[in-house]
Amino acid sequence: MDTMLRVSKEYRNQVKYAVLLPFFFFFFIFVYDPFSFREVMDIGGKSWTFHLLMLCCIMVSVLSLTRLVFSVLYKYVPFKWWHYILWCLGEVLVSAFFFALYISLFYLKAEGMPYFTALSYSFKILFLTLVYPYIIAIATRIIINKSLDLENTAKEPEETLIKFRDEHKRLKLTIDPSAVLFIEADENYIKINYLDNDKTRVYQLRNSMKSFEEDAARHGFVRCHRSYYVNPRHVRLLSRGKDGVIYTEFIREGVGRIPVSKRYYQNLADML
């Protein structure tokens, strides 16, 4: 599953996981009592429901933090589906660490439960309980993304793809605009720098930058220099080099950087 993940970048749309997952966990444990939870959590002179509520509060705190980090990283790092699945598994593991700490501390007052014994129990009960809502959430997101893909493919190719032609109007390259990193002028040629299966490639054709102006405006590309158009979706930030020139820094490593003229700086900065 190597396709790119598409979810909302807004934290308020991610924080729902910090509420729904603990709610499901509480309901599932309360109704089914898996792995003798009531018996195991009969510790410290508190009822098992008290401990269940405390563990749910811990989960809310952990997920609120992990989803905040995710929403920030997602704005700058391209996530694939397997990245997201590992992230969800990581949330379960981090929650298990704090669950184990809570359980082992309460057991200190009783006969004692080693931390790693508590960690093993916590991970098992969390994983086997939360696997259901995680699968439902991921499956729902996959269905939504596939629906969006079908809508995009139903559009006319001229609306969704960029067609590059040479100076004689012969079609040379058709490509998804989201795959293009930047376009540069090289005397009587233009070079299209793009991504192909996670590899950076360059396609050169004989034409002028002026021929690209109309497509650039339609597909969201920005002129950042007399010799460059850039796709702002791939730009992480703008920084000033030691030579005093402002450069773009791309999200993907190894792409390099391209100069930004003062004339075009503000327009590009407003789009980041």
N, C-alpha and C positions, 0 to 999 in steps of 0.2 A: 504494500500500500504506500506508493511513493508520491502520490499526488499531494499538492499543497493543501494545507488546512486553511479553511476560511471560517472565521468566527468573528464576533464583534470585538473591537478593540477597547470598548468602553468597560471600565471596571464595574460599573453598576450592573452590567449585563452578565458579568462573570461571578459577582458576589452571590447570585442566587444558588450557586453550588454550595456555598458555605452555610446555607440555610436548609436546602432540600436534602442534602446527603445526611447531615446529623438527624434530621427529622425522620428519614427513612430508617436510619440505624436504630434510633430510639424505638420506633414502632415495631421493627422486626424483632429486636431483642425482647421487648416487653411481651410480645405475643407468643413467640416461638421458643424463647429461652435456649438458644443453641449453645452447645459445649458446656452445659450446666452453669450458665452465667450466674444465676441466682445463688447457687451454692458457693461458687468461687468468690463472689463479691460480698459474701456475708462476713465482712471484716470491719475492724475498727469501731465496733459499736454503732455503725450506721446501717440503714437499710440498703438493700441492693438497688432500689430505685433512686436513692440519693446518689450512689456511686454512678449509676447509669446517666443521671442528669449531669454530673460533674464531667464525665467522659465526653458527653455530647457538647458541653461548653468548651472543652479542650479542642474538640474537632472543629467547632465553629471558628475558634481563634486560629487554628492551624490553616484551615482552608481559606479564611479571609486573607491571611498573609500570603499563602502560595498563589492564590488567584490574583492578588495585587501584583506580585512579581511576574506572573504569567502575562497579565494585561500590559505591563510595561515592556517586557521582552518581545511580545508579539508585534509591537509597533516597529521594531528594529530588526528582528531575526525572523527569516522565513521558516515557519514550522511545517513539517510534513506530518502525516497521520501517525506514523510510528513514533515520532517525537512526542506527540500529544498523548499517545497511549503510555509511553514511558513516564510522562509527567504525571498522569493519573496514578500510575503504580507508585511513583515517588511520593505522592500525597498520602497514599495509604501507609507507606513505610514511615514517613515523618510522623503521622498521627500515631502509629504503633509505638514509636520511640517515647512519645509523651505519655501515652496510655501506660506503658510499662513502668515509666518513672512514677506515675501516680499510684499504680497498683503495688509496686515494690515498697514504696514509702509507707503505705497503709499496713502492709504485711509486716513491717518492722515492729509494729506494736503487737503483733500476734506471733505466730511461730516462725514467720519469715518466708519470703519467696524470693529467690535470686533474681536479679534484674533480667538476665537473659532468658530465664524461664518465663518471666512475665512478658518479655518482648516476643518470644515465640507464640505465646498464647494470644497476645494482643494482635499480632500480625495475622494470625490464622482467623480470628473472629472478625477482624476488620475486612480482610480480603474476601472471605467467603460471604460476608454480608453485603459489602458495597459493590461487589462485582455486578450485581443485578442493576442498580441504578446507573453505574458507569456504562454498562453495555447499552442500556436504553438510551442514555444521553448521546453516546458516540454514534449509535445506529441512527438516531433522529437527525444528528448533524450530517451524517453521510447522505441520508435521503434528501435533506434540504440542499446540500451542495450539488447532488446529482440533478435536482430540479433546476437549480440555477444554471448548471452546465447545459441542460436541455434547452432552456430559454435562450442562452447565448448562441447555441448552435442553430437555433431556429431563425436567428436574425440573418439578414443579408450579409454575405462575406465582406462587402465594402464597409459595413458598419463595425465589424469586429476585428478585421485583419488589416494590416498595413501591406500595401503592394508597392514594391520598389521597382521602378523601371529605369532603363538606361536613357541616354540622351536621344535615342531613336524611338522612344516610347515602347520598347520591348520589355515585357514582364520578366524580371530576373529573380525576384525573391518575394514570397508571401509569408508573413510571420505574424504571430500574436504580439500585439504591442507590449504586453506585460513582460515578454521575454527580452525586449530590447533594453540595453543598459544606456548606451549613448551613441550618438552619430557624430562623426568628425569629418571635416573637409581635408582633403590631401591633394592640393593643386586641382587637377581636372577630375578628381575622383571623390567619392564619398565612401566612408567605411562604416558599416553597420556592426557595432559591437553588441552581441546578443548571447543569451544562454541557450544551450542545447544539451538536454539531459545533464544538467548541473555542471556543464563545462562551458567556459567562455570561448566564443568563436568570433571571427571577424569576416564579414563578407564585403568585398570591394566591387563597386561598379562605377562606370564612367557617367557622371552627372554632376549637377551643381547643388549646393545647399538650398538655393532658392526654390528648386523643384520640390523640396520637401516641406515648404512652409505651410501649405494647406493641410497636409496630413498631420503635421506636427500639432497644429491647433486643434484638430478634430480628435486626436488620440491623447492629448494631455502632455505632450512633450514641451519642454521649455528651452528657449535659447539662453545659454549661459555665457556664450562667447561668440565672436564672429565666426569661429571655426567649429563650434560645437552646439549640438542639441543634446539635452539630457532628459532621461526619464526620472522624474522626482520620486517615483515609487521605490527606486533602488538606492536613493541617496540617504545616508545616515545623518550627515551633518556637513557644515561648511566650516573650514578652518583656514587661518592665515599662515602661510609658510614663512620660513626664515627670510625668503626673498621679498616678503611683503605682499605676495600675490595670494589671493583667496582661491582655495581649491575645494572640490567636492570630495568627500570621503564616502565610499560606497558601503552598503551593508555587507555585500559579499567580499570576502578577503581575496586578494590577488588580482583584483580588477585594476588597481592603480588609482590615479586621481586625474582630474582634468581641471583646467583653470576656469575661473569665473570672473568676467569683466565687471567693473564697478557699475557699468551701465545696466547690466542684467542682474546684479546681485540681489537687490531688494525683491524683485519679482519672484526669483527662485526661493529666497529665504521665506517669503510669505506662504509658499506652498508646502514647506516642510513641517 
